[in-house]
Every structure is written in C-alpha cells, then in structure tokens.
C-alpha cells in the first residue's frame, strides 16, 4: 500500500477554503493553533468560478508546506514568481506576502501543513535540531523552494507527508508523537534536497527576531495607518537602517513600503465606502489622504472605479 501523500488524499474530501476573514488589510493571516501541539493539516479546494484567493496575498508567523493535488498556475512569494502543478510540494516563505497570482481556471486542491517553529526546534533544543527548519530560514536567494515529482528526494518526502496526514487524521492515542516524527522525516528530506547540511542556530534565531519585528510593524501599521508614517519611522520599529529596511521590505512584500502603506489605506477606504455613509472627503481624510483629488486618483488606479461608483454599487449615495 502506497503512503505517498498524493495517494493518501486521493479519495478524501477537500473543504472549500473560507478563511478570507482571517486575513486583515495588512495581509496578516491569523490562525490559532493548539499551544500544546501547534500543528494543523487542512485539505482545501478552490472553485474556478468563485476563486477569491487569486491575487490576494498574506503572511503569517506559522511555517507552512503546501502540496498541490490538482490545478496549475503561478504563485508569488515576496518578489519571486513560481509555477505550480500537481505533485509539487512547496516550502512557503511565510513572512513574505504570498498567494496565487493566477491559475488555469480549473478547480484547485491543496494540502496545507502548518506549524509553529517551536514544535521542531526551540531555544532548549540541541544545535543539530535546527537543520529541520533550515529549508524555511536558510535557503539561498535564488533556490527554487519547490520539490517536484522529478526530484530525487520527492518520493521519500511525499511518503513522510502521507504518513503524517494518516497519523493526524486517525488521532490514535499518542498521535502527536507520531505526527512529529513524520514531520521531522519530511523536513530532513527537504534539508537534504536543498543541500542544507550544516545546522546554524544563529540563523534560526535571526529569523525568529525578524518574525517578531515584522509582527511589531504589522501591529503599528494596523493601528496608525491614517497617520503620517515615514520610511525612517517604519525602519526604526524593526530596528533596521533605512536602506536595509527598504531592501528587506521590498523582498518580503514585492512592493515598496510607501506602496504597501498606500494600498493599506485604500483597502480601508474601500471598506468604509461600502460599510458606512460617511462623506467621501471624510473617508479620504480618515485613512490618511489629506488631498481628496489625490485620493480619488489613486483609488481609481487601484480599483478601476471611482469612490463614488463603489459607493453607488453598495447602494449608498453620499
């Protein structure tokens, strides 16, 4: 009997993805995991006729592995664009904005395996344990983060992930230990595939610091997006020089900080236009645009509609 992930899930039910409400206007995808065993596995389907995930990007602190069961297309992770097809297993760059850029219009099915890094390696772990997380934290910039069926280590990794899914869904006594064993087996296969043989605890700790810093910036932007926020101020929040921060942010999000902040403001403006009856000029000011004509122009460029047209479609007139 085959234990390959793709054989294990072949006849299983995939649930429609409905977690859009968990992604806020900053792109942060919040999902609570059991602190006693912070791992979750989901089988998601995406309808080609109502695929609301295309062009919507998110980031999160959790680590994530995606396996494509059905469907083809392209995904964006930060400033990189990658293709995906059935059988591909993707190590997600979780802190970078990522999501489906486009697909071929067919129904997609994916297996999502997400977990907190401390499940695998934490400050009290032996140094050798950090190798399990290096596929997420220590890849070379140009390295393809996708394990494809033609790759030598695809079969053992797919088998380990298949056993992980079986163990997770069976929920027999002590299943947590079994799940962790199969997860470690898969992560070791990824490390070998990416030729990441030397454990580096410093690299792991650096990535955790970056995750914490990015989280602080997210919270600050969410609470203060309507205020004047300079690049220098954002850089100081994450403890970086202005030049380093600009490079870091562009790589993580695929856009400049100024563009990201503008998109955040426009997103909140759109929400206020369809959910409230505040005058358009007031909405513009509330989200940080002092000049309504500039707001109108940027809004039209972003949504291909004027603020008034959006409001009229929502059944409001002011």
C-alpha positions in Angstrom: 0.0 0.0 0.0 1.4 3.4 -1.0 1.8 6.0 1.7 2.6 8.8 -0.7 0.7 12.0 0.3 -1.0 12.2 -3.1 -2.3 8.6 -2.8 -3.4 9.1 0.8 -5.6 12.1 0.0 -6.8 10.9 -3.4 -10.3 9.8 -2.2 -10.6 12.2 0.7 -12.9 15.2 1.0 -11.5 18.7 0.4 -13.2 21.5 2.2 -13.9 24.8 0.4 -11.4 27.5 1.6 -13.3 30.1 3.6 -10.6 31.7 5.7 -10.7 35.0 3.9 -12.0 36.7 7.1 -8.8 35.7 8.9 -6.7 37.9 6.6 -6.7 41.5 7.6 -5.9 44.6 5.5 -2.2 44.3 6.2 -2.3 40.8 4.7 -1.7 39.1 8.1 -3.4 35.6 8.2 -4.3 34.8 11.8 -4.9 31.1 12.7 -4.8 29.9 16.3 -3.0 26.6 16.8 -3.2 24.5 20.0 -0.2 25.6 22.1 0.3 22.1 23.4 0.6 20.7 19.8 0.9 23.6 17.3 0.3 21.8 14.1 -2.7 21.8 11.7 -3.4 20.0 8.4 -6.2 21.1 6.1 -7.3 19.8 2.7 -8.7 22.8 0.7 -10.5 23.1 -2.6 -10.9 26.3 -4.6 -13.7 26.7 -7.1 -12.7 28.1 -10.5 -15.9 30.1 -10.7 -15.5 31.8 -7.3 -11.8 31.8 -6.7 -11.4 34.7 -4.4 -7.8 33.7 -3.4 -6.3 34.7 -6.8 -4.4 38.0 -6.3 -4.9 38.0 -2.6 -1.7 37.8 -0.6 -1.0 37.1 3.0 1.8 36.5 5.5 1.9 34.8 8.9 4.3 33.6 11.7 3.4 30.0 11.2 5.6 27.8 9.0 3.8 26.2 6.1 4.1 23.4 3.5 1.7 23.3 0.5 1.2 20.3 -1.7 -0.7 20.7 -5.0 -3.1 17.8 -5.6 -4.9 19.4 -8.5 -4.6 22.6 -10.6 -1.9 24.6 -12.2 -0.8 28.2 -12.1 1.7 30.6 -10.6 2.2 31.8 -7.0 4.0 34.9 -5.7 6.2 34.8 -2.7 7.7 38.2 -2.0 9.3 39.4 -5.2 9.5 35.9 -6.7 7.0 34.2 -9.0 6.9 30.4 -9.2 4.8 27.9 -11.1 2.9 25.1 -9.5 1.4 21.9 -10.9 0.0 18.6 -9.5 2.6 16.8 -7.3 4.5 19.9 -6.4 5.4 20.4 -2.7 6.2 24.0 -1.8 8.1 25.3 1.2 6.3 28.6 1.8 8.2 31.7 2.6 5.8 32.6 5.4 7.0 36.1 6.4 6.8 37.3 2.8 3.5 38.2 1.2 2.5 35.1 -0.8 -0.5 33.8 -2.7 -1.8 32.6 -6.0 -1.0 35.0 -8.8 -3.0 33.3 -11.5 -4.2 29.8 -12.4 -5.6 28.0 -15.4 -9.2 28.3 -14.3 -9.6 24.7 -13.1 -10.5 23.6 -9.6 -7.5 23.5 -7.3 -6.9 21.2 -4.4 -4.1 21.6 -2.0 -2.9 20.1 1.3 -1.8 22.7 3.8 0.5 21.6 6.6 1.2 24.5 9.0 3.0 24.5 12.4 4.9 26.7 14.8 8.7 26.5 14.6 9.0 25.7 18.3 7.3 22.4 17.7 10.5 21.4 15.8 13.3 23.5 17.3 13.3 25.9 20.3 16.0 27.6 22.4 16.4 24.4 24.6 16.9 22.1 21.6 20.2 20.5 20.6 22.0 22.5 17.9 21.5 19.7 15.4 17.7 20.2 15.5 18.0 23.5 13.7 18.6 21.6 10.4 14.9 20.7 10.3 14.0 24.4 10.0 16.7 25.4 7.5 14.5 24.8 4.5 12.4 27.7 5.7 15.1 30.0 7.1 18.4 29.4 5.3 17.7 28.9 1.6 19.9 30.7 -0.9 18.0 33.7 -2.5 17.8 32.0 -5.9 16.9 28.5 -4.7 13.7 27.0 -6.0 11.5 26.3 -2.9 9.5 23.7 -4.7 10.1 19.9 -4.5 8.8 18.5 -7.8 8.0 14.8 -8.8 11.1 14.7 -10.9 13.4 15.4 -8.0 15.3 12.5 -6.4 14.0 13.1 -2.8 10.4 13.8 -3.8 9.2 10.2 -3.2 10.6 9.9 0.4 9.3 13.4 1.4 5.9 12.7 -0.2 5.8 9.4 1.7 6.7 11.0 5.0 4.0 13.7 4.5 1.4 11.0 3.6 2.1 9.1 6.8 1.8 12.5 8.6 -1.6 13.0 7.2 -2.7 9.5 8.1 -1.5 9.8 11.6 -3.0 13.3 12.1 -6.5 12.2 10.8 -6.5 8.8 12.7 -6.0 10.6 16.1 -5.0 7.4 17.9 -3.5 7.8 21.4 -0.1 9.4 21.2 -0.7 10.6 17.6 1.1 13.8 18.4 4.4 12.0 18.8 3.8 10.1 15.5 3.0 13.3 13.6 6.1 15.0 14.9 8.2 12.0 13.8 6.8 12.0 10.3 7.1 15.8 10.1 10.8 15.7 11.1 11.4 13.0 8.5 9.9 15.2 5.8 11.8 18.3 6.9 15.1 16.3 6.9 14.3 15.3 3.3 13.8 18.9 2.4 17.1 19.9 4.0 18.9 17.2 2.0 17.2 18.3 -1.2 18.2 21.9 -0.6 21.7 20.7 0.5 21.4 22.5 3.8 23.6 20.1 5.8 25.2 22.4 8.4 23.0 23.4 11.3 23.1 27.1 12.2 21.3 28.1 15.3 22.2 31.7 14.8 20.3 31.7 11.5 17.2 30.3 13.2 17.4 32.9 16.0 17.8 35.7 13.4 14.7 34.6 11.5 12.7 34.5 14.7 13.8 38.0 15.5 12.7 39.1 12.0 9.4 37.4 12.6 8.9 39.3 15.8 10.0 42.6 14.3 7.6 42.2 11.3 4.8 41.4 13.7 5.5 44.6 15.6 5.5 46.6 12.4 2.2 45.0 11.3 0.6 45.9 14.6 1.8 49.5 14.3 0.6 50.0 10.7 -2.8 48.5 11.6 -3.3 50.9 14.4 -1.7 54.0 12.8 -2.1 53.7 9.0 -4.1 57.0 8.9 -1.2 58.9 10.4 1.9 60.2 8.5 4.4 57.3 8.6 7.8 57.8 7.1 10.1 55.0 5.9 12.5 56.1 8.7 9.9 55.6 11.3 9.0 52.1 10.0 12.7 51.2 9.8 13.1 52.2 13.5 10.3 50.0 14.5 12.0 46.9 13.2 15.5 48.0 14.3 17.0 48.5 10.9 18.7 51.2 9.0 16.5 53.0 6.4 18.5 51.4 3.5 18.4 47.9 4.9 14.7 48.2 5.7 13.8 49.3 2.2 15.6 46.2 0.8 14.1 43.9 3.4 10.5 45.2 2.9 10.7 45.1 -0.9 11.9 41.5 -0.8 9.3 40.5 1.8 6.3 42.1 0.1 7.2 42.6 -3.5 6.5 46.3 -3.2 7.9 49.4 -1.6 6.9 50.4 1.9 5.2 53.6 0.5 3.2 51.5 -2.0 2.2 49.0 0.7 1.0 51.7 3.1 -1.0 53.4 0.3 -2.6 50.0 -0.6 -3.5 49.5 3.1 -5.1 53.0 3.2 -7.0 52.4 0.0 -8.3 49.0 1.3 -9.6 50.6 4.4 -11.2 53.4 2.4 -13.0 50.8 0.2 -14.3 49.2 3.4 -15.6 52.5 4.8 -17.2 53.4 1.5 -19.3 50.2 1.4 -20.0 49.9 5.1 -20.7 53.4 6.2 -22.4 56.6 4.9 -19.5 58.9 5.7 -18.9 61.6 3.0 -16.1 60.6 0.6 -14.0 63.5 1.7 -14.2 62.4 5.3 -13.3 58.8 4.3 -10.3 60.1 2.5 -9.1 62.0 5.5 -9.9 59.2 7.9 -7.5 56.8 6.1 -4.7 59.3 5.7 -5.2 61.2 2.5 -5.1 65.0 3.1 -5.8 65.7 -0.6 -9.1 64.3 -1.9 -8.2 64.7 -5.6 -5.1 62.6 -5.0 -7.2 60.1 -3.1 -9.7 59.9 -6.0 -6.8 59.4 -8.5 -5.1 56.6 -6.5 -8.4 54.9 -5.7 -9.3 54.8 -9.4 -5.9 53.5 -10.3 -6.2 50.7 -7.7 -9.8 49.6 -8.1 -10.5 50.8 -11.7 -13.6 52.6 -10.2 -14.1 56.0 -8.6 -15.0 56.1 -4.9 -18.5 57.4 -5.9 -19.0 54.4 -8.2 -18.1 52.0 -5.5 -20.5 53.7 -3.1 -23.3 53.6 -5.7 -22.8 49.9 -6.2 -23.1 49.4 -2.5 -26.5 51.2 -2.6 -25.2 54.3 -0.9 -25.2 57.8 -2.4 -23.1 60.2 -0.3 
